[in-house]
Amino acid sequence: MHRAALAIQEEVPTESVDVLAPNASQYDAWTLDAVLRDAEGVPLEVLRELALAGLTLQPTPSQAEYQHVAATV
């Protein structure tokens, strides 16, 4: 999960990328939480990294010029 977080930061413009422990996540699971800048939808590069890490994308709404991405183990 940490490798996927680093790869996302390197591949697309981000505001933040965090890995949350189950007790800190609203999903009660290890969670990768990212806020992407200037993105319309989730970029293919991000989807690829999530898939390689075996993460499940959770539905999250976008806000203005930011796209929120949450994925769990």
C-alpha positions in Angstrom: 0.0 0.0 0.0 2.9 2.4 0.8 4.4 1.6 -2.6 1.2 2.5 -4.3 0.9 5.7 -2.4 4.4 6.7 -3.4 3.8 5.8 -7.1 0.6 7.8 -7.2 2.5 10.9 -5.8 5.1 10.5 -8.5 2.7 9.9 -11.4 -0.1 12.4 -10.9 -0.5 15.9 -9.3 -1.6 15.4 -5.7 -2.6 17.5 -2.8 -2.1 14.7 -0.3 -1.7 10.9 -0.2 -2.1 9.1 3.1 -2.2 5.5 4.4 -4.7 5.2 7.2 -4.8 2.4 9.8 -8.1 0.6 10.3 -8.9 2.5 13.5 -8.4 5.9 11.7 -10.3 4.9 8.5 -14.1 5.3 8.0 -13.9 1.9 6.2 -12.4 0.0 9.2 -9.7 -1.3 7.0 -6.2 -0.2 5.8 -7.0 2.7 3.5 -5.1 4.6 0.9 -6.6 8.1 0.9 -5.5 10.5 -1.9 -6.6 13.9 -3.1 -5.7 14.6 -6.7 -5.3 18.0 -8.3 -6.8 18.9 -11.7 -8.3 15.5 -12.2 -11.6 14.6 -13.8 -12.3 11.2 -12.5 -9.7 8.7 -11.4 -6.7 8.7 -13.8 -5.7 5.4 -15.4 -2.3 5.6 -13.7 -4.0 5.6 -10.3 -6.3 2.8 -11.1 -3.3 0.7 -12.3 -1.4 1.3 -9.0 -4.5 0.4 -7.0 -4.9 -2.8 -9.0 -1.2 -3.8 -8.6 -1.5 -3.3 -4.9 -4.7 -5.4 -4.7 -6.8 -2.5 -3.4 -10.5 -2.0 -3.8 -11.6 1.5 -4.9 -14.3 3.0 -2.7 -16.9 5.5 -4.1 -16.0 9.1 -3.3 -17.3 12.4 -4.7 -15.1 14.9 -6.4 -15.0 18.5 -5.1 -14.3 21.4 -7.5 -10.9 20.8 -9.1 -10.0 18.0 -6.7 -10.7 14.3 -7.0 -10.8 12.3 -3.8 -9.7 8.6 -4.1 -10.1 6.1 -1.3 -9.1 2.4 -1.7 -9.0 -0.4 0.9 -7.4 -3.7 1.4 
